[in-house]
Amino acid sequence: IRSGKSNIKPTQTPEVNSAADISFLPEGGKLLEGTANLVAFKAIDKYGYSMDVSGSVNDESGNQITSFKSDYKGMGIFFFTPEKGKSYHVEIDGMPSYTYAFDSLIVSGGIKIQLVNQTSRELLVNVTGNSDQFINQLYYLVNMHRGNVLFYQPVHFKEHNQLIKFDTKML
C-alpha cells in the first residue's frame, strides 16, 4: 500500500455518443395522421443497460414538433400529432449521428384503441379514427385469450373519438 496513490482505476462509464438502441413504440403500432398519438420509447446502451436520453421530434423543415425525456431506466412517453404530407424524424441530444424516421409508421386512414384509465372495476378506452369513412360503421371489440373469445362488444362508431367503458369482470 502506497500512501496517497491507488492502483485502482475508476470504472469507465459508456459515453453518451456510443452506440445506442432506442425503440419508439406508438400505441396501437401506427401513428394516425391528424390525431394525438401516444408514443413510448426505450433506450439501451451498447452494453444492454438502460440509458437516459432526451431529444425532439422534428419535421422535414427542422421545426421542433415535440420534445421528450426518459423518466425511468431509459423509458418514457410523449404525445405526437403527425400532419398530412409531412415527414418526421428524431434528434437525440448528444448523439448527432443518431437517425430515426417515423414516416413508415404514419397512416392516413385508420382506427385505433387507446387506454385512458384502468381501475380494479372498470376499463376506459378511447376508440379514435382519423377519417369520415369510419363514421356510422359498426365494429366489434373482441377480447380473446389463447384462442377463446372472452367477450365481444359491438361498437357503433359515431364520431372520431368515442369513449367505451368495460367492466373488468369481462376480462
N, CA, C and O of each residue as an XYZ file, in Angstrom:
684
protein
N       0.856     -1.167      0.000
C       0.000      0.000      0.000
C       0.896      1.223      0.000
O       1.795      1.387      0.825
N       0.600      2.068     -0.971
C       1.333      3.327     -1.036
C       0.415      4.449     -0.605
O      -0.740      4.510     -1.027
N       0.906      5.310      0.207
C       0.056      6.401      0.672
C      -0.155      7.425     -0.433
O       0.764      7.773     -1.175
N      -1.417      7.903     -0.520
C      -1.736      8.953     -1.483
C      -1.963      8.460     -2.898
O      -2.435      9.229     -3.736
N      -1.647      7.209     -3.199
C      -1.830      6.708     -4.566
C      -2.618      5.411     -4.516
O      -2.545      4.666     -3.539
N      -3.343      5.157     -5.535
C      -4.138      3.945     -5.604
C      -3.897      3.262     -6.947
O      -3.784      3.929     -7.975
N      -3.820      1.960     -6.937
C      -3.673      1.207     -8.180
C      -5.026      0.888     -8.814
O      -5.080      0.290     -9.888
N      -6.099      1.275     -8.167
C      -7.440      1.009     -8.684
C      -7.821      2.104     -9.662
O      -7.778      3.291     -9.336
N      -8.196      1.689    -10.869
C      -8.624      2.660    -11.881
C     -10.116      2.889    -11.735
O     -10.859      1.954    -11.436
N     -10.569      4.123    -11.942
C     -12.015      4.374    -11.852
C     -12.759      3.602    -12.935
O     -12.249      3.404    -14.037
N     -13.966      3.172    -12.605
C     -14.809      2.470    -13.568
C     -15.202      3.433    -14.670
O     -15.635      4.556    -14.411
N     -15.046      2.980    -15.898
C     -15.418      3.841    -17.015
C     -16.889      3.642    -17.327
O     -17.383      2.517    -17.388
N     -17.573      4.747    -17.522
C     -18.985      4.672    -17.910
C     -19.074      4.886    -19.409
O     -18.253      5.605    -19.979
N     -20.068      4.266    -20.065
C     -20.208      4.440    -21.516
C     -20.435      5.905    -21.868
O     -21.151      6.623    -21.170
N     -19.820      6.327    -22.947
C     -20.029      7.701    -23.400
C     -21.428      7.839    -23.983
O     -21.994      6.880    -24.508
N     -21.972      9.037    -23.882
C     -23.300      9.290    -24.422
C     -23.313      9.078    -25.928
O     -24.340      8.683    -26.481
N     -22.203      9.329    -26.602
C     -22.151      9.203    -28.052
C     -21.927      7.774    -28.523
O     -21.901      7.521    -29.727
N     -21.766      6.832    -27.593
C     -21.553      5.448    -28.002
C     -22.828      4.891    -28.614
O     -23.895      5.497    -28.516
N     -22.708      3.739    -29.243
C     -23.854      3.120    -29.907
C     -24.999      2.923    -28.923
O     -24.797      2.519    -27.779
N     -26.197      3.215    -29.392
C     -27.386      3.069    -28.557
C     -28.499      2.472    -29.403
O     -28.531      2.635    -30.623
N     -29.396      1.789    -28.741
C     -30.584      1.262    -29.401
C     -31.780      1.940    -28.743
O     -32.056      1.723    -27.563
N     -32.482      2.757    -29.511
C     -33.639      3.474    -28.989
C     -34.851      3.039    -29.809
O     -34.902      3.240    -31.022
N     -35.817      2.445    -29.130
C     -37.025      1.962    -29.789
C     -38.163      2.931    -29.533
O     -38.368      3.387    -28.408
N     -38.901      3.241    -30.593
C     -40.087      4.082    -30.482
C     -41.296      3.201    -30.772
O     -41.364      2.546    -31.812
N     -42.252      3.193    -29.839
C     -43.365      2.264    -29.872
C     -44.699      2.998    -29.799
O     -45.208      3.234    -28.703
N     -45.278      3.366    -30.945
C     -46.582      4.034    -30.916
C     -47.656      3.086    -30.394
O     -47.692      1.913    -30.767
N     -48.529      3.596    -29.534
C     -49.631      2.788    -29.035
C     -50.502      2.382    -30.222
O     -50.940      3.234    -30.996
N     -50.746      1.113    -30.360
C     -51.506      0.596    -31.489
C     -50.635      0.233    -32.676
O     -51.135     -0.310    -33.662
N     -49.337      0.522    -32.605
C     -48.413      0.128    -33.658
C     -48.226      1.121    -34.780
O     -47.213      1.069    -35.478
N     -49.166      2.020    -34.975
C     -49.095      3.013    -36.049
C     -49.408      4.392    -35.506
O     -49.959      4.528    -34.414
N     -49.055      5.416    -36.269
C     -49.380      6.803    -35.941
C     -50.484      7.258    -36.889
O     -50.308      7.235    -38.107
N     -51.623      7.672    -36.331
C     -52.715      8.156    -37.165
C     -52.522      9.633    -37.466
O     -52.360     10.451    -36.560
N     -52.541      9.955    -38.735
C     -52.421     11.335    -39.180
C     -53.545     12.184    -38.592
O     -54.701     11.762    -38.582
N     -53.214     13.366    -38.107
C     -54.220     14.305    -37.625
C     -54.815     13.986    -36.272
O     -55.757     14.658    -35.852
N     -54.302     12.989    -35.575
C     -54.788     12.655    -34.233
C     -53.615     12.567    -33.276
O     -52.487     12.284    -33.680
N     -53.893     12.814    -31.999
C     -52.853     12.703    -30.976
C     -52.523     11.230    -30.761
O     -53.419     10.418    -30.531
N     -51.261     10.891    -30.835
C     -50.787      9.523    -30.669
C     -49.847      9.458    -29.480
O     -48.979     10.315    -29.320
N     -50.017      8.450    -28.654
C     -49.106      8.213    -27.543
C     -47.959      7.351    -28.051
O     -48.186      6.293    -28.637
N     -46.733      7.801    -27.829
C     -45.545      7.069    -28.263
C     -44.688      6.784    -27.042
O     -44.309      7.702    -26.314
N     -44.384      5.516    -26.817
C     -43.469      5.123    -25.740
C     -42.087      4.929    -26.353
O     -41.967      4.674    -27.551
N     -41.048      5.049    -25.539
C     -39.699      4.787    -26.040
C     -38.859      4.128    -24.958
O     -39.130      4.261    -23.765
N     -37.838      3.417    -25.404
C     -36.906      2.724    -24.511
C     -35.523      2.859    -25.106
O     -35.325      2.595    -26.292
N     -34.560      3.270    -24.289
C     -33.185      3.452    -24.750
C     -32.249      2.546    -23.961
O     -32.277      2.513    -22.731
N     -31.418      1.809    -24.702
C     -30.379      0.988    -24.064
C     -29.043      1.293    -24.732
O     -28.985      1.628    -25.915
N     -27.982      1.172    -23.958
C     -26.650      1.439    -24.497
C     -26.098      0.189    -25.174
O     -26.776     -0.836    -25.244
N     -24.867      0.277    -25.670
C     -24.284     -0.843    -26.411
C     -24.005     -2.054    -25.529
O     -23.714     -3.136    -26.039
N     -24.090     -1.883    -24.207
C     -23.882     -2.993    -23.283
C     -25.203     -3.625    -22.832
O     -25.208     -4.589    -22.066
N     -26.319     -3.076    -23.313
C     -27.628     -3.611    -22.963
C     -28.239     -2.998    -21.713
O     -29.279     -3.461    -21.245
N     -27.611     -1.967    -21.167
C     -28.139     -1.301    -19.982
C     -28.997     -0.103    -20.396
O     -28.746      0.546    -21.411
N     -30.011      0.165    -19.581
C     -30.852      1.317    -19.874
C     -30.030      2.595    -19.763
O     -29.085      2.684    -18.979
N     -30.410      3.566    -20.555
C     -29.718      4.859    -20.508
C     -30.740      5.971    -20.663
O     -31.691      5.859    -21.436
N     -30.531      7.031    -19.927
C     -31.417      8.184    -20.014
C     -31.102      8.974    -21.276
O     -29.941      9.204    -21.611
N     -32.154      9.381    -21.963
C     -31.999     10.173    -23.180
C     -33.029     11.294    -23.192
O     -34.046     11.249    -22.501
N     -32.730     12.283    -23.991
C     -33.698     13.346    -24.270
C     -33.511     13.734    -25.722
O     -32.451     13.513    -26.309
N     -34.542     14.309    -26.287
C     -34.443     14.702    -27.679
C     -35.714     15.358    -28.151
O     -36.519     15.839    -27.354
N     -35.886     15.373    -29.467
C     -37.053     16.022    -30.049
C     -37.484     15.313    -31.323
O     -36.704     14.613    -31.968
N     -38.746     15.518    -31.661
C     -39.282     15.086    -32.948
C     -39.389     16.343    -33.794
O     -40.006     17.328    -33.387
N     -38.785     16.303    -34.974
C     -38.753     17.461    -35.865
C     -39.374     17.110    -37.205
O     -39.350     15.954    -37.627
N     -39.932     18.117    -37.876
C     -40.479     17.876    -39.210
C     -39.375     18.022    -40.251
O     -38.218     18.276    -39.915
N     -39.751     17.857    -41.526
C     -38.751     17.883    -42.603
C     -38.059     19.234    -42.740
O     -36.980     19.313    -43.327
N     -38.660     20.303    -42.206
C     -38.038     21.632    -42.249
C     -37.155     21.901    -41.046
O     -36.538     22.963    -40.960
N     -37.082     20.961    -40.118
C     -36.270     21.138    -38.924
C     -37.014     21.775    -37.768
O     -36.414     22.044    -36.728
N     -38.318     22.025    -37.923
C     -39.113     22.610    -36.841
C     -39.381     21.556    -35.771
O     -39.790     20.435    -36.072
N     -39.146     21.935    -34.528
C     -39.405     21.012    -33.433
C     -40.901     20.888    -33.207
O     -41.595     21.887    -33.021
N     -41.397     19.649    -33.225
C     -42.817     19.369    -33.024
C     -43.089     19.069    -31.557
O     -44.056     19.572    -30.985
N     -42.243     18.258    -30.953
C     -42.354     17.941    -29.531
C     -40.993     17.510    -29.005
O     -40.105     17.146    -29.777
N     -40.838     17.552    -27.713
C     -39.602     17.065    -27.101
C     -39.951     15.945    -26.132
O     -41.109     15.777    -25.750
N     -38.943     15.188    -25.743
C     -39.153     14.077    -24.819
C     -37.913     13.862    -23.975
O     -36.816     14.293    -24.329
N     -38.105     13.194    -22.863
C     -37.014     12.868    -21.948
C     -37.409     11.607    -21.198
O     -38.554     11.464    -20.769
N     -36.462     10.698    -21.042
C     -36.780      9.454    -20.335
C     -37.091      9.751    -18.876
O     -36.509     10.641    -18.256
N     -38.047      8.959    -18.342
C     -38.489      9.140    -16.964
C     -37.875      8.121    -16.018
O     -37.555      8.437    -14.872
N     -37.712      6.885    -16.509
C     -37.268      5.809    -15.638
C     -36.532      4.757    -16.460
O     -37.101      4.181    -17.387
N     -35.295      4.512    -16.130
C     -34.480      3.474    -16.771
C     -34.554      3.527    -18.295
O     -34.748      2.506    -18.954
N     -34.401      4.704    -18.832
C     -34.367      4.873    -20.282
C     -35.712      4.840    -20.969
O     -35.784      4.868    -22.197
N     -36.790      4.781    -20.183
C     -38.132      4.702    -20.772
C     -38.882      6.009    -20.559
O     -38.622      6.744    -19.606
N     -39.814      6.284    -21.461
C     -40.650      7.465    -21.340
C     -41.755      7.434    -22.369
O     -41.851      6.501    -23.166
N     -42.582      8.450    -22.348
C     -43.678      8.587    -23.299
C     -43.799     10.041    -23.734
O     -43.350     10.954    -23.041
N     -44.410     10.234    -24.884
C     -44.755     11.576    -25.344
C     -45.928     11.466    -26.305
O     -46.208     10.393    -26.838
N     -46.613     12.588    -26.522
C     -47.711     12.639    -27.485
C     -47.220     13.328    -28.744
O     -46.389     14.235    -28.693
N     -47.747     12.881    -29.872
C     -47.283     13.362    -31.166
C     -48.446     13.306    -32.156
O     -49.090     12.267    -32.298
N     -48.717     14.427    -32.844
C     -49.789     14.502    -33.839
C     -49.185     14.781    -35.208
O     -48.871     15.930    -35.518
N     -49.015     13.745    -36.038
C     -48.462     13.985    -37.374
C     -49.480     14.656    -38.291
O     -50.670     14.341    -38.252
N     -49.007     15.570    -39.104
C     -49.866     16.269    -40.058
C     -49.739     15.626    -41.432
O     -48.710     15.040    -41.769
N     -50.795     15.744    -42.212
C     -50.830     15.161    -43.551
C     -49.723     15.745    -44.429
O     -49.527     16.959    -44.475
N     -49.006     14.865    -45.122
C     -47.990     15.287    -46.077
C     -46.649     15.662    -45.488
O     -45.736     16.026    -46.229
N     -46.502     15.583    -44.176
C     -45.222     15.931    -43.565
C     -44.471     14.668    -43.165
O     -45.067     13.615    -42.939
N     -43.153     14.797    -43.083
C     -42.333     13.694    -42.593
C     -41.649     14.143    -41.305
O     -41.427     15.333    -41.082
N     -41.322     13.170    -40.469
C     -40.807     13.465    -39.131
C     -39.625     12.571    -38.800
O     -39.575     11.403    -39.184
N     -38.681     13.146    -38.083
C     -37.514     12.384    -37.636
C     -37.163     12.773    -36.203
O     -37.595     13.811    -35.701
N     -36.378     11.928    -35.562
C     -35.975     12.128    -34.171
C     -34.546     12.641    -34.121
O     -33.691     12.197    -34.888
N     -34.294     13.565    -33.228
C     -32.941     14.002    -32.897
C     -32.729     13.742    -31.414
O     -33.546     14.150    -30.588
N     -31.641     13.067    -31.072
C     -31.309     12.744    -29.690
C     -30.195     13.673    -29.227
O     -29.173     13.804    -29.900
N     -30.388     14.314    -28.086
C     -29.379     15.216    -27.534
C     -28.076     14.448    -27.279
O     -28.091     13.386    -26.656
N     -26.965     14.982    -27.758
C     -25.656     14.369    -27.548
C     -25.328     13.243    -28.509
O     -24.259     12.642    -28.404
N     -26.218     12.940    -29.442
C     -25.982     11.876    -30.431
C     -26.268     12.404    -31.833
O     -27.303     12.081    -32.414
N     -25.372     13.203    -32.375
C     -25.643     13.833    -33.673
C     -25.772     12.846    -34.833
O     -26.374     13.188    -35.851
N     -25.231     11.642    -34.711
C     -25.309     10.683    -35.808
C     -26.526      9.759    -35.717
O     -26.745      8.945    -36.614
N     -27.321      9.872    -34.648
C     -28.489      9.007    -34.492
C     -29.586      9.431    -35.452
O     -29.872     10.622    -35.578
N     -30.210      8.462    -36.137
C     -31.313      8.773    -37.041
C     -32.477      7.816    -36.808
O     -32.278      6.619    -36.603
N     -33.673      8.349    -36.840
C     -34.896      7.559    -36.784
C     -35.993      8.374    -37.450
O     -36.211      9.533    -37.097
N     -36.686      7.772    -38.413
C     -37.777      8.448    -39.124
C     -39.086      7.740    -38.825
O     -39.135      6.511    -38.771
N     -40.142      8.509    -38.631
C     -41.465      7.972    -38.339
C     -42.296      7.700    -39.601
O     -43.404      7.171    -39.501
N     -41.790      8.046    -40.760
C     -42.585      8.030    -41.992
C     -43.308      6.709    -42.256
O     -44.470      6.726    -42.663
N     -42.656      5.571    -42.038
C     -43.283      4.285    -42.343
C     -44.381      3.911    -41.346
O     -45.141      2.973    -41.589
N     -44.471      4.635    -40.227
C     -45.467      4.332    -39.202
C     -46.727      5.188    -39.322
O     -47.722      4.912    -38.651
N     -46.700      6.217    -40.162
C     -47.832      7.140    -40.277
C     -48.833      6.613    -41.288
O     -48.476      6.278    -42.417
N     -50.106      6.542    -40.867
C     -51.176      6.105    -41.768
C     -52.210      7.217    -41.907
O     -52.509      7.936    -40.953
N     -52.750      7.339    -43.123
C     -53.681      8.432    -43.393
C     -55.110      8.096    -43.013
O     -55.906      9.006    -42.783
N     -55.465      6.818    -42.938
C     -56.820      6.446    -42.572
C     -56.812      5.210    -41.692
O     -56.337      4.153    -42.106
N     -57.331      5.336    -40.488
C     -57.345      4.184    -39.599
C     -58.080      4.457    -38.310
O     -58.502      5.579    -38.028
N     -58.222      3.391    -37.531
C     -58.838      3.453    -36.215
C     -57.904      2.751    -35.245
O     -57.265      1.758    -35.594
N     -57.826      3.268    -34.032
C     -57.058      2.573    -33.011
C     -57.700      2.751    -31.654
O     -58.527      3.638    -31.447
N     -57.308      1.901    -30.748
C     -57.829      1.908    -29.387
C     -56.729      2.408    -28.467
O     -55.594      1.935    -28.528
N     -57.069      3.369    -27.611
C     -56.111      3.914    -26.654
C     -56.658      3.730    -25.246
O     -57.796      4.099    -24.958
N     -55.843      3.161    -24.381
C     -56.227      3.013    -22.980
C     -56.231      4.389    -22.326
O     -55.251      5.129    -22.420
N     -57.336      4.732    -21.662
C     -57.455      6.021    -20.987
C     -57.253      5.856    -19.489
O     -56.490      6.597    -18.869
N     -57.950      4.870    -18.910
C     -57.850      4.661    -17.462
C     -58.252      3.231    -17.134
O     -59.085      2.627    -17.809
N     -57.638      2.709    -16.083
C     -57.983      1.364    -15.627
C     -58.035      1.369    -14.107
O     -57.111      1.833    -13.439
N     -59.130      0.845    -13.575
C     -59.259      0.651    -12.137
C     -59.498     -0.844    -11.918
O     -59.500     -1.623    -12.871
N     -59.696     -1.236    -10.670
C     -59.946     -2.647    -10.402
C     -61.319     -3.085    -10.905
O     -61.568     -4.281    -11.060
N     -62.211     -2.129    -11.160
C     -63.577     -2.475    -11.576
C     -63.909     -2.150    -13.023
O     -64.799     -2.767    -13.608
N     -63.200     -1.181    -13.611
C     -63.549     -0.815    -14.980
C     -62.337     -0.399    -15.794
O     -61.296     -0.002    -15.270
N     -62.524     -0.510    -17.090
C     -61.511     -0.153    -18.059
C     -62.126      0.869    -18.995
O     -63.216      0.646    -19.522
N     -61.446      1.984    -19.211
C     -61.938      3.038    -20.086
C     -60.982      3.170    -21.266
O     -59.793      3.433    -21.088
N     -61.512      2.985    -22.467
C     -60.700      3.110    -23.673
C     -61.326      4.143    -24.601
O     -62.534      4.377    -24.574
N     -60.487      4.747    -25.414
C     -60.928      5.695    -26.418
C     -60.705      5.069    -27.781
O     -59.582      4.691    -28.113
N     -61.751      4.956    -28.565
C     -61.629      4.490    -29.942
C     -61.491      5.748    -30.795
O     -62.375      6.605    -30.799
N     -60.377      5.850    -31.517
C     -60.063      7.046    -32.286
C     -59.915      6.698    -33.760
O     -59.245      5.728    -34.116
N     -60.536      7.486    -34.602
C     -60.384      7.335    -36.048
C     -60.032      8.673    -36.665
O     -60.346      9.723    -36.104
N     -59.382      8.638    -37.817
C     -58.981      9.905    -38.427
C     -59.567     10.095    -39.827
O     -59.032     10.859    -40.631
N     -60.657      9.405    -40.111
C     -61.291      9.553    -41.416
C     -62.805      9.428    -41.264
O     -63.292      8.640    -40.452
N     -63.543     10.210    -42.050
C     -65.010     10.152    -42.016
C     -65.545      8.818    -42.527
O     -66.698      8.477    -42.265
N     -64.730      8.064    -43.248
C     -65.194      6.782    -43.779
C     -65.554      5.785    -42.684
O     -66.259      4.811    -42.949
N     -65.083      6.010    -41.460
C     -65.362      5.096    -40.354
C     -66.619      5.470    -39.567
O     -67.134      4.668    -38.788
N     -67.109      6.694    -39.778
C     -68.274      7.167    -39.034
C     -69.527      6.420    -39.499
O     -69.687      6.110    -40.680
N     -70.405      6.141    -38.540
C     -71.647      5.394    -38.765
C     -71.411      3.961    -39.231
O     -72.236      3.386    -39.940
N     -70.277      3.393    -38.828
C     -69.971      1.997    -39.125
C     -70.051      1.193    -37.828
O     -69.842      1.729    -36.740
N     -70.351     -0.081    -37.955
C     -70.422     -0.973    -36.807
C     -69.169     -1.842    -36.776
O     -68.825     -2.493    -37.762
N     -68.494     -1.842    -35.626
C     -67.299     -2.652    -35.418
C     -67.519     -3.498    -34.179
O     -68.447     -3.260    -33.406
N     -66.668     -4.476    -34.000
C     -66.740     -5.326    -32.823
C     -65.398     -5.308    -32.118
O     -64.351     -5.548    -32.719
N     -65.455     -5.018    -30.837
C     -64.265     -5.080    -29.997
C     -64.278     -6.456    -29.356
O     -65.207     -6.808    -28.629
N     -63.234     -7.233    -29.634
C     -63.187     -8.625    -29.199
C     -62.011     -8.823    -28.262
O     -60.905     -8.355    -28.531
N     -62.256     -9.521    -27.160
C     -61.211     -9.876    -26.213
C     -61.042    -11.387    -26.285
O     -61.964    -12.148    -25.992
N     -59.833    -11.809    -26.684
C     -59.546    -13.236    -26.791
C     -58.379    -13.600    -25.886
O     -57.489    -12.790    -25.629
N     -58.407    -14.827    -25.416
C     -57.303    -15.355    -24.624
C     -57.063    -16.797    -25.049
O     -57.938    -17.653    -24.917
N     -55.864    -17.052    -25.562
C     -55.477    -18.380    -26.038
C     -56.486    -18.961    -27.027
O     -56.826    -20.143    -26.968
N     -56.950    -18.120    -27.923
C     -57.857    -18.559    -28.967
C     -59.321    -18.619    -28.577
O     -60.173    -18.915    -29.415
N     -59.623    -18.343    -27.326
C     -61.008    -18.367    -26.862
C     -61.541    -16.944    -26.734
O     -60.875    -16.073    -26.174
N     -62.744    -16.713    -27.255
C     -63.371    -15.402    -27.152
C     -63.941    -15.256    -25.744
O     -64.823    -16.013    -25.339
N     -63.424    -14.266    -25.000
C     -63.926    -13.998    -23.653
C     -65.154    -13.095    -23.714
O     -66.114    -13.289    -22.968
N     -65.117    -12.121    -24.595
C     -66.291    -11.292    -24.835
C     -66.098    -10.529    -26.127
O     -64.979    -10.369    -26.613
N     -67.185    -10.070    -26.665
C     -67.136     -9.127    -27.774
C     -68.241     -8.120    -27.564
O     -69.304     -8.427    -27.025
N     -67.963     -6.925    -27.998
C     -68.935     -5.867    -27.820
C     -69.047     -5.083    -29.110
O     -68.037     -4.639    -29.657
N     -70.268     -4.907    -29.605
C     -70.431     -4.067    -30.797
C     -70.126     -2.608    -30.459
O     -70.499     -2.117    -29.394
N     -69.447     -1.927    -31.372
C     -69.133     -0.508    -31.217
C     -69.637      0.196    -32.464
O     -69.120     -0.011    -33.562
N     -70.657      1.035    -32.283
C     -71.158      1.827    -33.402
C     -70.388      3.130    -33.391
O     -70.597      3.983    -32.529
N     -69.493      3.278    -34.359
C     -68.587      4.414    -34.392
C     -69.346      5.638    -34.881
O     -69.665      5.748    -36.065
N     -69.638      6.578    -33.945
C     -70.474      7.738    -34.266
C     -69.681      9.019    -34.527
O     -70.174      9.936    -35.185
N     -68.463      9.079    -34.014
C     -67.630     10.263    -34.199
C     -66.166      9.845    -34.146
O     -65.868      8.673    -33.915
N     -65.261     10.775    -34.354
C     -63.833     10.448    -34.451
C     -63.229      9.954    -33.140
O     -62.247      9.212    -33.160
N     -63.789     10.344    -32.019
C     -63.335      9.878    -30.708
C     -64.543      9.390    -29.933
O     -65.547     10.092    -29.809
N     -64.433      8.190    -29.421
C     -65.554      7.622    -28.689
C     -65.025      6.850    -27.481
O     -64.216      5.934    -27.627
N     -65.487      7.228    -26.285
C     -65.084      6.538    -25.058
C     -65.976      5.325    -24.818
O     -67.196      5.389    -24.970
N     -65.342      4.227    -24.442
C     -66.070      2.999    -24.142
C     -65.606      2.504    -22.776
O     -64.410      2.445    -22.490
N     -66.575      2.153    -21.945
C     -66.278      1.679    -20.598
C     -66.608      0.193    -20.516
O     -67.659     -0.238    -20.990
N     -65.709     -0.598    -19.914
C     -65.890     -2.033    -19.752
C     -65.795     -2.397    -18.286
O     -65.028     -1.798    -17.532
N     -66.564     -3.363    -17.898
C     -66.446     -3.955    -16.564
C     -65.257     -4.915    -16.630
O     -65.198     -5.756    -17.527
N     -64.321     -4.802    -15.705
C     -63.127     -5.651    -15.741
C     -63.462     -7.127    -15.510
O     -62.622     -7.986    -15.779
N     -64.652     -7.441    -15.027
C     -65.049     -8.847    -14.897
C     -65.104     -9.513    -16.268
O     -64.968    -10.732    -16.375
N     -65.302     -8.713    -17.316
C     -65.340     -9.258    -18.679
C     -63.956     -9.686    -19.155
O     -63.829    -10.450    -20.112
N     -62.935     -9.193    -18.490
C     -61.574     -9.543    -18.885
C     -61.184    -10.838    -18.235
O     -60.068    -11.318    -18.436
